[in-house]
Amino acid sequence: MRTVLVRRAGAAGEESTAPGAVPEPVRRGARRAAVLVPAAAMLGVGLWGLDRGTMWRDESATFQVARRSVAQIWDLLGTVDAVHGLYYLLMHAVLAIRADEVALRLPSVVASAATAALVGALGCRLARPRVGLWAGLLYAATPFAGHYAQEGRSYALVAAGAALATWLLVRAVEDGGRGRWAGYGAVVAVTALLHEFAVLLLVAHALTLLVSRISGRTWRAWGCAAAAACGALAPLAVLSRGQSAQVSWIRTPGPAEAEALLRAFAGPRDLVLAGTLLLVAVALAAPAPRTGRLHLNAVALPLALAPPVLLYAAAQVQPLFLDRYLLFCLAGVPLLAAAGADRILGPLPWRRAVAVAGAAAVLAAFLWQLPQQERERLPVSRGDELAPVARLVGRRAGPGDAVLFLPLYERRVALAYPKDFTGLGDLTLKRSAAASGTLFGEEVTARELRARLARLRPGARVWVVADTNTVGTRWFRAQPAESAKWGGLREFCREESSVYVRGGAVTLYVRRA
């Protein structure tokens, strides 16, 4: 029987001879497919329905802040949104080329494709090419990944950074070298600067090294890289702590939030969820032979579990638990599920047929969840829609009319879609958002607003853009500035008509004679 070169299971990167093994060119082709096919699949999923025709409030923050000058962005970060500072600066460069909703989301699409490719590469290195292929495709087929692949926020980039850092960790442990560890530390630092909760990735990696019983020399190298990453993050952590009021709306998580995260990771539909959990259980109960210094389970399980468990526990004291903050942990689940599938199908002799069958099973899971995937591409998949509100103002208002936003943050509609507000006078604006270093601008006092209302000619039209989820609530009544705006408006103007759309309401008021 012919003898060919294959990789030795005990030491990744070394060559040995084995009778009847797969030729190395075939293995290289399989590894290449395990990386490129998931990347292409994720790219297709991300580009499908990318232009939803509207931004929602978080995306509008990215859009309007990233179009400011670097000096204005820096000024803003001193008071609010410091945690997104690096992302805003990156998007400043992107939107300088083209400023629209597709360009806003395109970096997330590319980052998600890179993450799927890295998941495939991890599966190849920690197991075999078909495990990488299945894991990468499972990542691409997960609606949770598809959701944030199409969002103009930092979470998909954070997931790509975490996947790259994990891949670099595996390479550094196997091959060593200061350069690899320096690269690992740099990627972890940049990822955490994109969103500081990604620093929990270090806990997952520490557990990986602990259960793998690596040498003291490797521990020291990892410790230096981790310390450098934490040192780079420390100033941001201090600054963002002073801005914690931004997330005061997040509630303490309970079983419902835990189940929602489980379904986000393993599948929103019961059949897919059950199948994924079964495959993960098989991978944990019957671990595959190790192909290098790190076992797949030792890498994937801490990645999928450690950051969510830690953040959930911490959120019982300081509520900061949101599923999007943990997107970077998702990669661990498809790796485990693919390893479980490989353990079940491993005894079958037809390698290519088995690999294709596994890919077909992933496609079937994708089609089963197609209604969920389609919903993710509708505007209703996000918290609100700003474009319908802006279009409503653009159709009904005319030059010389005035506009008033209730509450202050509803000015985000005009900041996201300024063309629809051309020619309208902002009754409450004192300094613009960019000039004041704020997200929504600085408003005049209640006394000045009353003076402005008093100077309006009889019959003048005032368009009120309101958040219908807020106006009239206990929170709204507890805001002195907002209550004063509402009271002054009703004193000088009478209500004529209201039109409600998803995302808010536009009401016409007319100055009394």
PLY file of the C-alpha trace (Angstrom):
ply
format ascii 1.0
element vertex 513
property float x
property float y
property float z
element edge 512
property int vertex1
property int vertex2
end_header
0.00 0.00 0.00
1.32 3.45 -0.96
2.75 5.61 1.84
2.14 9.38 1.90
2.88 12.24 4.25
0.31 13.22 6.87
0.33 15.32 10.05
1.17 13.41 13.21
-1.63 13.57 15.76
0.64 14.22 18.70
2.49 17.26 17.39
0.76 19.66 15.05
3.03 20.93 12.31
5.29 17.81 12.18
5.16 15.28 9.39
5.10 11.50 9.60
4.31 8.63 7.33
1.22 6.48 7.58
-0.06 3.82 5.22
-3.26 4.61 3.37
-3.49 8.21 4.58
-5.11 11.04 2.68
-2.61 12.78 0.34
-1.40 16.14 1.64
-2.69 18.13 -1.41
-6.16 16.72 -0.73
-5.89 17.71 2.93
-4.78 21.22 1.98
-7.76 21.54 -0.33
-10.10 20.34 2.41
-8.65 22.82 4.89
-8.99 25.63 2.37
-12.62 24.70 1.72
-13.32 24.55 5.46
-12.28 28.20 5.72
-13.55 29.67 2.45
-16.95 27.98 2.19
-18.20 29.23 5.60
-16.83 32.70 4.82
-18.71 32.77 1.52
-21.88 31.47 3.19
-21.71 34.11 5.93
-21.02 36.81 3.36
-24.13 35.77 1.45
-26.25 35.71 4.60
-24.94 39.13 5.59
-25.54 40.78 2.23
-29.03 39.29 1.87
-31.51 42.10 2.59
-28.80 44.37 3.98
-30.67 47.59 3.20
-33.74 47.53 5.43
-34.68 51.09 4.47
-34.30 52.45 7.97
-31.88 52.72 10.86
-32.86 52.02 14.42
-31.75 54.17 17.34
-28.40 52.46 18.07
-27.41 52.51 14.41
-28.41 56.16 14.16
-25.94 56.94 16.96
-23.16 55.32 14.94
-24.23 57.11 11.79
-24.39 60.63 13.19
-21.35 60.37 15.49
-19.06 58.75 12.93
-19.72 61.57 10.46
-18.34 64.17 12.89
-14.73 65.29 12.78
-12.20 63.33 14.81
-11.92 66.25 17.24
-15.71 66.31 17.72
-15.80 62.53 18.27
-13.05 62.84 20.86
-14.98 65.65 22.57
-18.09 63.45 22.76
-16.26 60.48 24.26
-15.33 62.47 27.34
-18.97 62.62 28.38
-20.78 59.70 26.74
-20.29 56.51 24.68
-16.60 56.08 25.49
-17.07 52.32 25.27
-17.80 52.71 21.53
-15.02 55.22 20.87
-12.70 53.03 18.80
-15.62 51.77 16.74
-16.78 55.32 16.01
-13.30 56.24 14.82
-13.16 53.19 12.54
-16.60 54.02 11.14
-15.51 57.64 10.63
-13.06 56.36 8.01
-15.70 54.10 6.41
-18.44 56.71 6.19
-16.01 59.27 4.82
-16.00 57.14 1.65
-19.75 56.64 1.45
-22.35 57.66 4.03
-25.45 55.48 3.74
-27.06 52.55 5.50
-25.34 49.89 3.40
-21.90 51.34 4.11
-22.87 51.60 7.78
-23.49 47.85 7.98
-20.90 46.55 5.53
-18.03 46.32 8.08
-20.21 44.04 10.21
-20.89 41.82 7.20
-17.18 41.50 6.44
-16.32 40.91 10.10
-18.94 38.15 10.35
-17.56 36.44 7.26
-14.11 36.59 8.82
-15.48 35.07 12.03
-17.05 32.16 10.14
-13.72 31.60 8.38
-11.84 31.63 11.68
-14.29 29.17 13.24
-13.59 26.90 10.28
-9.84 27.34 10.75
-10.14 26.49 14.46
-12.09 23.35 13.69
-9.43 22.29 11.18
-6.56 22.88 13.58
-8.20 21.38 16.67
-9.87 18.43 14.92
-10.11 17.83 11.18
-11.22 19.77 8.07
-14.80 18.54 8.03
-15.26 19.63 11.64
-14.04 23.07 10.63
-16.36 23.11 7.61
-19.41 22.16 9.65
-18.59 24.52 12.50
-18.08 27.48 10.17
-21.31 26.74 8.32
-23.20 26.35 11.60
-21.95 29.77 12.66
-23.11 31.30 9.37
-26.52 29.60 9.65
-27.23 30.87 13.17
-29.84 33.68 13.10
-28.10 35.38 16.03
-24.93 35.76 13.95
-26.94 36.90 10.94
-28.72 39.54 13.00
-25.54 41.31 14.07
-23.90 40.78 10.69
-26.42 43.37 9.50
-26.15 45.95 12.25
-24.13 49.14 12.28
-22.64 48.52 15.71
-19.41 47.00 16.98
-20.59 43.53 18.03
-19.70 41.65 14.83
-16.23 43.20 14.86
-15.80 42.13 18.49
-16.78 38.57 17.55
-14.20 38.56 14.75
-11.53 39.84 17.13
-12.34 37.17 19.70
-12.22 34.40 17.08
-8.87 35.70 15.80
-7.49 35.93 19.34
-8.57 32.35 20.03
-6.92 31.13 16.84
-3.73 33.02 17.75
-3.82 31.46 21.22
-3.88 27.98 19.71
-1.00 28.87 17.39
1.03 30.47 20.19
0.60 27.49 22.52
1.61 25.06 19.79
4.44 27.02 18.18
5.51 29.50 20.86
7.55 32.57 20.01
7.35 36.12 21.33
5.90 37.40 18.08
2.87 35.12 18.30
2.20 36.06 21.90
2.61 39.76 21.11
0.11 39.40 18.27
-2.30 37.59 20.57
-2.07 40.33 23.22
-2.53 43.07 20.63
-5.65 41.45 19.16
-7.18 40.92 22.62
-6.48 44.58 23.46
-8.06 45.92 20.28
-11.06 43.61 20.69
-11.62 44.77 24.27
-11.27 48.40 23.18
-14.05 47.81 20.66
-16.21 46.62 23.56
-14.74 46.25 27.01
-16.78 43.18 28.03
-14.70 41.24 25.49
-11.95 41.23 28.14
-13.87 38.26 29.60
-12.33 36.33 26.72
-9.17 36.17 28.84
-11.05 34.19 31.49
-12.12 31.65 28.87
-8.56 31.36 27.58
-7.18 30.98 31.10
-9.54 28.04 31.66
-8.41 26.55 28.35
-4.79 26.66 29.46
-5.65 25.37 32.94
-7.41 22.21 31.78
-4.73 21.66 29.12
-1.96 21.56 31.75
0.43 23.68 29.75
3.96 24.47 30.89
4.97 27.27 33.21
6.79 28.98 30.36
3.55 29.14 28.35
1.69 30.46 31.38
4.21 33.25 31.76
3.99 34.19 28.10
0.20 34.23 28.22
0.21 36.20 31.47
2.39 38.92 29.97
0.14 39.19 26.90
-3.01 39.26 29.05
-1.55 41.88 31.39
-0.60 44.10 28.45
-4.13 43.83 27.05
-5.67 44.70 30.42
-3.28 47.63 30.79
-4.38 49.00 27.42
-8.02 48.64 28.45
-7.67 50.19 31.93
-8.10 53.87 30.95
-11.26 53.07 29.00
-12.64 51.04 31.91
-12.13 53.97 34.28
-13.68 56.47 31.88
-16.67 54.31 30.97
-17.44 53.62 34.62
-18.20 57.30 35.02
-20.70 56.99 32.16
-22.58 54.02 33.59
-25.84 55.98 33.69
-26.13 55.20 29.98
-26.96 51.58 30.76
-29.09 52.20 33.84
-32.12 50.98 31.89
-30.82 47.37 31.76
-32.71 45.15 34.19
-31.41 42.32 36.34
-31.37 39.11 34.26
-33.35 36.06 35.22
-34.22 32.65 33.74
-35.92 34.26 30.73
-32.74 36.08 29.72
-30.67 32.93 30.25
-33.00 30.90 28.04
-32.99 33.64 25.38
-29.20 33.53 25.24
-29.24 29.73 25.02
-31.63 29.90 22.08
-29.55 32.63 20.46
-26.47 30.41 20.64
-27.99 27.00 19.89
-31.03 27.82 17.75
-34.31 29.69 18.28
-36.50 26.81 17.07
-37.00 23.77 19.28
-35.87 21.13 16.79
-32.60 22.90 15.98
-32.03 23.68 19.65
-32.49 20.04 20.63
-30.23 18.81 17.84
-27.46 21.28 18.70
-27.56 20.43 22.40
-27.48 16.72 21.59
-24.39 17.13 19.43
-22.69 19.24 22.10
-23.46 16.55 24.68
-21.90 13.90 22.42
-18.76 16.02 21.99
-18.42 16.41 25.75
-19.23 12.79 26.60
-16.98 11.27 23.93
-14.11 13.71 23.27
-12.25 13.23 20.03
-8.53 12.45 20.14
-6.40 15.53 20.56
-4.56 16.65 17.41
-2.29 19.21 19.09
-1.43 20.63 22.48
-4.98 21.94 22.97
-8.16 19.88 22.75
-11.17 21.27 20.90
-13.40 20.89 23.97
-10.85 22.74 26.11
-11.00 25.69 23.71
-14.68 25.76 22.76
-16.44 25.02 26.05
-14.83 27.82 28.12
-15.40 30.23 25.24
-19.11 29.40 25.10
-19.71 29.28 28.87
-17.27 31.32 30.94
-18.05 34.91 29.79
-21.86 34.45 29.83
-21.81 32.85 33.29
-19.54 35.56 34.70
-21.55 38.41 33.19
-24.83 36.85 34.34
-23.51 36.53 37.90
-22.12 40.07 37.93
-25.40 41.41 36.55
-27.21 40.27 39.68
-25.38 43.14 41.42
-24.86 45.57 38.52
-27.28 44.79 35.64
-25.24 44.75 32.45
-26.40 41.52 30.82
-27.45 41.79 27.16
-27.15 39.02 24.59
-25.40 41.26 22.06
-22.57 41.85 24.53
-21.84 38.09 24.32
-21.92 37.52 20.57
-18.16 36.89 20.72
-18.82 33.67 22.70
-21.07 32.13 20.04
-18.16 30.50 18.16
-17.72 27.88 20.89
-21.14 26.30 20.28
-20.78 25.40 16.57
-17.30 24.03 17.27
-18.69 21.69 19.90
-21.70 20.72 17.79
-19.49 19.95 14.79
-17.18 17.85 16.97
-20.19 15.91 18.23
-21.38 15.28 14.70
-17.90 14.05 13.78
-17.95 11.57 16.66
-21.25 10.17 15.42
-20.26 10.01 11.75
-16.59 9.25 12.29
-16.76 5.46 11.75
-18.21 5.90 8.25
-15.55 5.32 5.55
-16.80 7.72 2.86
-15.01 10.91 3.90
-16.22 13.24 1.18
-19.77 11.94 1.28
-19.85 12.39 5.06
-18.51 15.95 4.77
-21.14 16.82 2.16
-23.89 15.16 4.22
-22.93 17.23 7.26
-23.00 20.42 5.19
-26.42 19.42 3.84
-27.67 18.94 7.40
-26.55 22.49 8.23
-28.39 23.73 5.14
-31.51 21.89 6.32
-31.23 23.59 9.72
-30.87 26.95 7.96
-33.99 26.31 5.88
-35.91 25.17 8.96
-35.09 28.51 10.56
-35.75 30.47 7.37
-38.77 32.35 8.81
-36.54 33.64 11.60
-33.86 34.59 9.08
-36.40 36.46 6.98
-37.71 38.31 10.01
-34.18 39.50 10.83
-34.18 41.37 7.54
-37.34 43.34 8.32
-37.32 46.70 10.12
-39.47 45.18 12.89
-36.52 43.01 13.94
-35.00 46.05 15.63
-36.19 48.22 18.47
-37.66 51.00 16.35
-37.69 52.61 12.91
-36.53 56.17 12.40
-36.96 56.52 8.63
-40.81 56.35 8.61
-40.95 59.14 11.19
-38.53 61.28 9.18
-40.43 60.66 5.92
-43.65 61.67 7.61
-42.16 65.01 8.63
-40.68 65.49 5.16
-44.09 64.94 3.51
-46.19 67.10 5.84
-43.96 69.95 6.98
-42.99 72.96 4.89
-40.23 75.60 4.93
-40.62 78.02 7.80
-42.42 75.52 10.06
-40.98 74.71 13.46
-40.19 71.35 15.03
-39.97 70.20 18.63
-38.66 66.85 19.90
-40.16 65.01 22.86
-38.08 63.92 24.63
-34.68 65.36 23.77
-33.31 62.14 22.31
-35.95 62.07 19.56
-33.73 64.56 17.78
-31.92 61.42 16.65
-34.52 61.19 13.85
-33.35 64.51 12.41
-29.69 63.66 12.95
-30.08 60.37 11.07
-32.23 61.80 8.24
-31.48 65.54 8.07
-32.87 66.03 4.55
-36.43 65.52 5.77
-35.97 68.36 8.25
-34.52 70.90 5.81
-36.01 74.35 6.34
-37.55 73.59 9.74
-36.62 75.64 12.81
-35.71 73.62 15.91
-37.57 75.39 18.73
-35.53 73.98 21.59
-32.03 73.69 20.14
-29.33 75.84 21.75
-26.19 74.11 20.43
-25.99 71.26 17.94
-24.99 67.75 18.96
-21.56 68.04 17.35
-20.84 71.50 18.76
-21.96 70.59 22.29
-20.11 67.26 22.43
-23.34 65.37 23.11
-25.40 62.76 21.29
-28.54 64.87 20.81
-27.59 68.52 21.31
-28.00 71.07 24.06
-31.44 72.61 24.55
-32.62 76.03 25.72
-34.19 76.64 29.11
-37.94 76.48 29.63
-38.04 80.27 29.86
-36.30 80.70 26.51
-38.61 78.13 24.92
-41.65 80.06 26.13
-40.19 83.23 24.64
-39.65 81.50 21.31
-43.19 80.14 21.31
-44.55 83.59 22.16
-42.74 85.11 19.16
-44.36 82.72 16.69
-46.97 84.36 14.49
-50.61 83.25 14.93
-51.28 80.20 12.82
-47.62 79.15 12.70
-47.19 75.39 12.53
-45.14 73.36 15.03
-44.43 69.70 14.33
-43.87 67.60 17.41
-41.80 64.44 16.92
-42.50 62.24 19.94
-41.47 58.86 21.27
-44.85 57.31 22.00
-43.27 54.82 24.40
-42.05 57.63 26.64
-44.28 60.71 26.46
-46.81 60.67 29.28
-45.05 57.97 31.29
-43.88 58.31 34.88
-40.31 58.75 33.66
-41.35 61.59 31.35
-43.27 63.39 34.07
-40.23 63.11 36.35
-38.07 65.06 33.87
-38.47 68.79 34.64
-37.10 69.94 31.28
-39.37 67.63 29.28
-42.46 68.49 31.32
-41.73 72.20 30.85
-41.47 71.75 27.08
-44.76 69.91 27.02
-46.47 72.52 29.21
-45.20 75.49 27.20
-46.26 73.93 23.92
-49.81 73.32 25.13
-50.04 76.83 26.57
-49.26 78.58 23.29
-50.43 76.06 20.69
-53.42 73.85 20.00
-53.24 70.30 18.70
-54.54 69.78 15.18
-53.72 66.20 14.14
-51.47 63.24 14.88
-50.07 60.47 12.72
-48.59 57.38 14.35
-46.00 55.10 12.77
-43.76 52.44 14.22
-41.01 54.35 15.94
-42.99 57.38 17.05
-45.63 59.95 16.24
-45.73 63.27 14.41
-48.28 65.74 15.74
-49.20 69.12 14.24
-49.67 72.03 16.65
-50.79 75.51 15.54
-49.96 78.75 17.34
-53.05 80.21 18.94
-54.20 83.68 17.88
0 1
1 2
2 3
3 4
4 5
5 6
6 7
7 8
8 9
9 10
10 11
11 12
12 13
13 14
14 15
15 16
16 17
17 18
18 19
19 20
20 21
21 22
22 23
23 24
24 25
25 26
26 27
27 28
28 29
29 30
30 31
31 32
32 33
33 34
34 35
35 36
36 37
37 38
38 39
39 40
40 41
41 42
42 43
43 44
44 45
45 46
46 47
47 48
48 49
49 50
50 51
51 52
52 53
53 54
54 55
55 56
56 57
57 58
58 59
59 60
60 61
61 62
62 63
63 64
64 65
65 66
66 67
67 68
68 69
69 70
70 71
71 72
72 73
73 74
74 75
75 76
76 77
77 78
78 79
79 80
80 81
81 82
82 83
83 84
84 85
85 86
86 87
87 88
88 89
89 90
90 91
91 92
92 93
93 94
94 95
95 96
96 97
97 98
98 99
99 100
100 101
101 102
102 103
103 104
104 105
105 106
106 107
107 108
108 109
109 110
110 111
111 112
112 113
113 114
114 115
115 116
116 117
117 118
118 119
119 120
120 121
121 122
122 123
123 124
124 125
125 126
126 127
127 128
128 129
129 130
130 131
131 132
132 133
133 134
134 135
135 136
136 137
137 138
138 139
139 140
140 141
141 142
142 143
143 144
144 145
145 146
146 147
147 148
148 149
149 150
150 151
151 152
152 153
153 154
154 155
155 156
156 157
157 158
158 159
159 160
160 161
161 162
162 163
163 164
164 165
165 166
166 167
167 168
168 169
169 170
170 171
171 172
172 173
173 174
174 175
175 176
176 177
177 178
178 179
179 180
180 181
181 182
182 183
183 184
184 185
185 186
186 187
187 188
188 189
189 190
190 191
191 192
192 193
193 194
194 195
195 196
196 197
197 198
198 199
199 200
200 201
201 202
202 203
203 204
204 205
205 206
206 207
207 208
208 209
209 210
210 211
211 212
212 213
213 214
214 215
215 216
216 217
217 218
218 219
219 220
220 221
221 222
222 223
223 224
224 225
225 226
226 227
227 228
228 229
229 230
230 231
231 232
232 233
233 234
234 235
235 236
236 237
237 238
238 239
239 240
240 241
241 242
242 243
243 244
244 245
245 246
246 247
247 248
248 249
249 250
250 251
251 252
252 253
253 254
254 255
255 256
256 257
257 258
258 259
259 260
260 261
261 262
262 263
263 264
264 265
265 266
266 267
267 268
268 269
269 270
270 271
271 272
272 273
273 274
274 275
275 276
276 277
277 278
278 279
279 280
280 281
281 282
282 283
283 284
284 285
285 286
286 287
287 288
288 289
289 290
290 291
291 292
292 293
293 294
294 295
295 296
296 297
297 298
298 299
299 300
300 301
301 302
302 303
303 304
304 305
305 306
306 307
307 308
308 309
309 310
310 311
311 312
312 313
313 314
314 315
315 316
316 317
317 318
318 319
319 320
320 321
321 322
322 323
323 324
324 325
325 326
326 327
327 328
328 329
329 330
330 331
331 332
332 333
333 334
334 335
335 336
336 337
337 338
338 339
339 340
340 341
341 342
342 343
343 344
344 345
345 346
346 347
347 348
348 349
349 350
350 351
351 352
352 353
353 354
354 355
355 356
356 357
357 358
358 359
359 360
360 361
361 362
362 363
363 364
364 365
365 366
366 367
367 368
368 369
369 370
370 371
371 372
372 373
373 374
374 375
375 376
376 377
377 378
378 379
379 380
380 381
381 382
382 383
383 384
384 385
385 386
386 387
387 388
388 389
389 390
390 391
391 392
392 393
393 394
394 395
395 396
396 397
397 398
398 399
399 400
400 401
401 402
402 403
403 404
404 405
405 406
406 407
407 408
408 409
409 410
410 411
411 412
412 413
413 414
414 415
415 416
416 417
417 418
418 419
419 420
420 421
421 422
422 423
423 424
424 425
425 426
426 427
427 428
428 429
429 430
430 431
431 432
432 433
433 434
434 435
435 436
436 437
437 438
438 439
439 440
440 441
441 442
442 443
443 444
444 445
445 446
446 447
447 448
448 449
449 450
450 451
451 452
452 453
453 454
454 455
455 456
456 457
457 458
458 459
459 460
460 461
461 462
462 463
463 464
464 465
465 466
466 467
467 468
468 469
469 470
470 471
471 472
472 473
473 474
474 475
475 476
476 477
477 478
478 479
479 480
480 481
481 482
482 483
483 484
484 485
485 486
486 487
487 488
488 489
489 490
490 491
491 492
492 493
493 494
494 495
495 496
496 497
497 498
498 499
499 500
500 501
501 502
502 503
503 504
504 505
505 506
506 507
507 508
508 509
509 510
510 511
511 512
